[in-house]
Every structure is written in C-alpha cells, then in structure tokens.
Amino acid sequence: MSKMSIYYFIFLLSTLLIISVLEPQAKNIKVESRIIKLDNENSLTLVSIPAGSYMMGSEAEKDEQPIHKVTLDAFEMGETEITQGQYEAITGSNPSHFSGDKNLPVEKVTWQDAALFCNKLSNREGLQQCYNEETWKCDFTKNGFRLPTEAEWEYACRAGTITEYNTGDSEQDLARAGWYGGTSGNSGEKTHPVAQKEPNIWGLFDMHGNVWEWCNDSFGGYTSEPVHNPKGPESGSYSVMRGGSWFNNAHFARSAFRLNDRSDRTGYFTGFRIVHSITKK
C-alpha cells in the first residue's frame, strides 16, 4: 500500500470515528421550537439547533476542500425558507416571480433584501439590528435576526449526517427531501410551497432544493485548521448561497455544495432563511 493510500485510510478512519460520536448525539436531540406571530395569517417557526462539532466540506469539489472540523454554539434557525406571506407581512412587498400561494418561498431577493428583512423583523420584535444598513456588516454581538453563516447552514443541513444529502446519498434520497431540477428533477420547473417534503432530524424543511439560500458570509476558501464559530472573510464582492434550487440538478443540492453571486444580484431561484443567536446564560 502506498504512503498516500495509508494517509487517506487514516484520514477516512478518523473522520468516521468523529462522526460516530457526533451523529448519535444529533439524533438524540429533542427538537425544540418557538413560533413568532407576524399577522393574522402568517407566523414564523424557529427551531433550536444544538451546539456541536462536525466535519465541514467534501472531496467532491475543489472549493469544498479541505474538509475541516467546525465547532458551533447553539442557535435558532427558521424551520423553512422565508415564505412570500412572511416576507410581505414584514416588508409590505413581494418581489417573487412565482405566485398563487403565500407559502411559496419568496425569491428574487438580493442579499441586501434578505439582510433588511432581518433588521425589520428584529425591530418588530424589540431586538437589536444585526446589520449596519450603510456598510451591511453584521454585528454578531447584537441580539437580533440575521442570515446564517455558511458553517451554521451546512451544520444545520447535515444534522449529524455525512451523506451527500441529509436523507442519504442517492437521487431518490434527495427526492424525499427537496425539489430540484435537471432532466431527472422533480420540481416541474417551479418553486413549491415550503414544508411539503421530509424534514431532517432537527425539523428543518427544504434544506435541499426549492430556492438557493443566501448566507451571511462573503465567499472565500476554507482553512485546514479546526475553527470555532467561523464567519467567513471580512469582506468580498460575492456572497455565499447554499442548498440548490428548483432549477438546478441534484449535484447542486448536496449538503456541501457552495455557490456564490454578487450580493446585489438575484433571480427566480434565490431566497433565504434566518437565524437567531441563542444568548448564553
């Protein structure tokens, strides 16, 4: 056996040993949630995501490497992508291309649109704004709502799994979890109402497919070192999007797949979900 083969075997064995500890912990977590009432017709459910560690990234794409250990504090995340009804209840507008159901995910939103939604919701709930609306920098010491970091997003999506999707490795597994495109896709070339597919074990819906989800981070490379609560580069022209969409094929919907675009650009396939840091007592 060559030295490279031995090193790869040791790396794979170490990864599996780490996951063998983490995955049972994830599956034993009791899902807790709370509901924020927005108006007479719309509410927003936040799911508690436990603190923990995982191996972020994959070998499938160069920009998903190197695989590295990430440790995160607990946080709350939106049970679903922000819907058109929720977005309109907070902002008074609905930019979406697809229509006909308030439970469709909002799309055609820029990164700034998503950050502004977070600030407006924070104001409504009597919390501090996380985003400076001149620089669009996120102040993580504030107690309001924000977009998830890329590390938080992948951790929440995986929910202890190491497979391509949080339901397994095959396209049939993906079809249980989300709406995706391509020649073998199931989306019918459109978005679908949220929470129609199988959630992951932490109770999050549509982490795969439907619409791309903006993350807080500017796009950048990964480190090989273990990190705690990483927040991405200090600045950058492109912001991270995760999760795939109704338009893209199964490969793009993988838990580890990374996409980026200018923060002022959007499309029929771009939406978001929100997070809220849990204050330490």
C-alpha positions in Angstrom: 0.0 0.0 0.0 1.4 3.4 -1.0 2.0 6.2 1.6 -0.8 8.2 0.0 -3.2 5.3 0.4 -2.2 4.9 4.0 -2.7 8.6 4.8 -6.1 8.6 3.1 -7.1 5.5 5.1 -6.1 7.1 8.3 -8.0 10.3 7.4 -11.1 8.4 6.5 -11.0 6.3 9.7 -10.5 9.4 11.8 -13.5 11.2 10.1 -15.7 8.1 10.7 -14.7 7.9 14.4 -15.5 11.6 14.9 -18.9 11.2 13.1 -19.7 8.1 15.1 -19.7 10.2 18.2 -21.4 13.3 16.7 -24.2 11.6 14.7 -25.8 9.7 17.6 -25.8 12.9 19.6 -27.6 14.7 16.8 -30.2 12.0 16.5 -30.9 12.0 20.2 -31.6 15.7 20.4 -35.2 16.6 21.2 -36.3 19.2 18.7 -37.5 22.4 20.4 -39.1 25.3 18.6 -40.9 28.6 19.1 -43.4 30.5 17.0 -43.4 34.2 16.1 -46.8 35.5 15.0 -46.4 38.0 12.2 -50.0 38.8 11.4 -53.4 37.1 11.3 -52.3 34.8 8.5 -48.6 34.3 8.9 -46.3 33.1 11.6 -42.6 32.1 11.6 -41.3 29.0 13.4 -37.7 28.9 14.8 -36.1 25.6 15.5 -33.4 25.3 18.2 -30.1 23.9 16.8 -27.8 22.4 19.4 -24.2 23.4 19.9 -21.7 20.8 18.5 -19.0 20.0 16.0 -18.9 18.5 12.6 -16.6 18.0 9.6 -17.3 20.7 7.1 -16.8 20.3 3.3 -16.3 17.3 1.0 -13.9 16.0 -1.6 -16.4 16.4 -4.5 -15.4 20.0 -5.5 -12.1 21.9 -5.0 -13.8 24.8 -3.2 -15.4 22.3 -0.7 -11.8 21.4 0.4 -10.1 20.9 2.7 -12.5 19.1 5.0 -12.1 20.6 8.4 -13.6 20.5 11.9 -16.0 23.2 12.8 -17.4 23.8 16.3 -20.5 26.0 16.7 -22.5 27.5 19.5 -26.3 26.8 19.7 -28.6 29.0 17.6 -32.1 29.1 16.3 -32.9 28.7 12.6 -36.1 29.2 10.5 -37.9 25.9 10.1 -38.5 26.8 6.4 -37.2 29.2 3.9 -38.9 32.6 4.3 -42.2 32.4 2.5 -43.9 35.1 0.4 -46.5 35.6 3.1 -43.9 36.1 5.8 -41.9 38.4 3.6 -44.9 40.6 2.8 -46.0 40.7 6.4 -42.7 42.2 7.4 -41.7 44.3 4.4 -45.1 45.1 2.7 -43.8 43.8 -0.6 -43.4 40.6 -2.6 -40.8 40.6 -5.4 -41.4 36.9 -6.3 -41.8 35.6 -9.9 -43.9 32.6 -8.9 -47.3 33.3 -7.3 -50.5 31.8 -6.2 -49.7 30.6 -2.7 -48.4 32.6 0.3 -46.5 29.5 1.4 -44.2 29.5 -1.7 -40.7 30.6 -0.8 -40.0 34.2 -1.5 -37.5 34.6 -4.4 -35.9 37.4 -6.5 -34.4 38.8 -3.3 -30.9 40.2 -3.2 -28.6 39.6 -0.2 -29.3 43.1 1.0 -33.1 42.5 0.7 -32.6 39.4 3.0 -30.5 41.4 5.5 -33.0 44.2 5.5 -35.8 41.7 6.3 -33.8 40.5 9.2 -33.4 44.1 10.5 -37.1 44.8 10.1 -38.1 41.6 11.9 -35.6 42.5 14.7 -37.2 45.9 15.1 -40.7 44.4 15.2 -39.6 42.0 18.0 -37.9 44.7 20.0 -34.4 43.3 19.3 -31.2 45.0 18.2 -30.4 45.2 14.5 -27.5 43.0 13.4 -26.9 44.8 10.1 -25.5 48.3 9.6 -27.6 49.5 6.6 -24.8 51.7 5.3 -21.9 49.1 5.3 -24.1 45.9 5.5 -21.7 44.5 8.0 -23.2 42.1 10.5 -22.6 42.7 14.2 -22.7 39.3 15.8 -22.9 40.8 19.3 -26.4 42.1 18.6 -29.4 40.0 19.7 -31.5 40.3 16.5 -32.1 38.2 13.5 -29.5 37.6 10.7 -28.6 35.3 7.9 -26.8 32.0 8.8 -23.1 31.8 8.5 -22.1 29.3 5.9 -20.8 27.0 8.6 -24.1 27.2 10.5 -26.0 26.4 7.3 -24.1 23.3 6.5 -24.2 22.1 10.1 -27.9 22.6 10.3 -28.5 20.9 6.9 -26.4 17.9 7.7 -27.9 17.4 11.2 -25.3 14.8 12.1 -25.2 13.1 8.7 -22.1 12.6 6.4 -24.0 11.6 3.3 -24.5 13.7 0.2 -27.9 14.8 1.3 -29.4 14.7 4.8 -31.6 11.8 3.7 -28.9 9.7 2.0 -26.5 9.5 -1.0 -28.8 8.8 -3.9 -31.0 11.0 -6.0 -34.0 9.0 -4.7 -33.0 10.1 -1.2 -32.8 13.7 -2.4 -36.3 13.5 -3.9 -37.6 12.7 -0.4 -36.1 16.0 1.0 -36.5 18.6 -1.7 -37.5 20.0 -5.1 -34.7 20.1 -7.7 -34.3 20.5 -11.4 -32.4 18.9 -14.3 -33.6 16.2 -16.7 -34.4 13.8 -13.8 -35.6 16.5 -11.4 -39.0 16.7 -9.6 -39.7 20.4 -9.5 -41.6 20.8 -12.7 -39.5 24.0 -13.3 -41.1 26.0 -10.5 -41.0 26.6 -6.7 -43.2 24.7 -4.4 -44.9 25.5 -1.0 -42.5 25.0 1.9 -42.6 22.0 4.2 -44.0 19.6 1.7 -41.0 17.3 1.8 -39.3 15.3 4.5 -37.6 17.4 7.2 -34.2 16.5 8.6 -33.9 15.1 12.1 -33.7 18.6 13.6 -37.0 19.5 12.0 -35.8 21.8 9.1 -37.6 21.6 5.8 -36.3 22.3 2.3 -32.6 22.5 3.1 -32.1 20.8 -0.2 -33.7 22.5 -3.3 -36.6 24.8 -3.8 -34.6 28.0 -3.7 -31.0 28.9 -3.1 -30.5 30.4 0.4 -28.2 33.4 1.0 -25.7 33.0 3.8 -24.1 35.8 5.7 -20.5 35.1 4.5 -18.6 36.6 1.7 -17.2 33.8 -0.5 -13.7 32.6 0.4 -11.5 29.5 0.8 -11.6 27.0 3.6 -8.9 26.5 6.3 -7.5 23.2 7.2 -7.4 24.1 10.9 -10.2 23.5 13.4 -12.4 26.6 13.8 -15.0 27.8 16.3 -17.9 29.9 15.0 -16.3 30.9 11.7 -17.8 33.9 9.9 -16.0 33.8 6.6 -13.8 36.6 5.0 -14.0 40.1 6.4 -15.2 41.4 3.0 -15.7 40.3 -0.6 -17.7 41.1 -3.7 -19.5 37.8 -3.7 -21.8 36.2 -1.1 -22.4 32.5 -0.5 -25.6 30.7 -1.4 -26.4 27.2 -0.3 -28.9 24.4 -0.9 -29.6 24.2 -4.6 -32.9 25.1 -6.2 -35.9 24.0 -8.4 -33.8 25.0 -11.4 -30.5 23.1 -10.7 -29.8 19.4 -10.8 -29.1 17.1 -7.9 -25.4 17.8 -7.7 -26.0 21.4 -6.7 -28.3 20.4 -3.8 -25.6 18.4 -1.9 -25.1 19.5 1.7 -21.5 20.6 1.0 -22.1 22.4 -2.4 -21.1 26.1 -2.4 -22.4 28.7 -4.9 -21.7 32.4 -4.8 -23.0 35.5 -6.6 -22.9 39.3 -6.3 -24.9 40.4 -3.3 -26.9 42.9 -5.4 -28.0 40.2 -7.9 -30.9 37.8 -7.7 -33.1 35.5 -9.8 -36.2 33.3 -9.8 -34.3 30.7 -7.7 -32.8 32.9 -4.9 -34.3 33.1 -1.4 -33.2 32.8 2.2 -33.9 31.6 5.7 -33.0 33.3 9.0 -31.2 32.5 12.2 -31.1 33.9 15.7 -28.2 33.5 18.1 -29.1 32.0 21.5 -28.0 34.2 24.3 -25.7 32.4 26.8 -26.9 32.5 30.4 
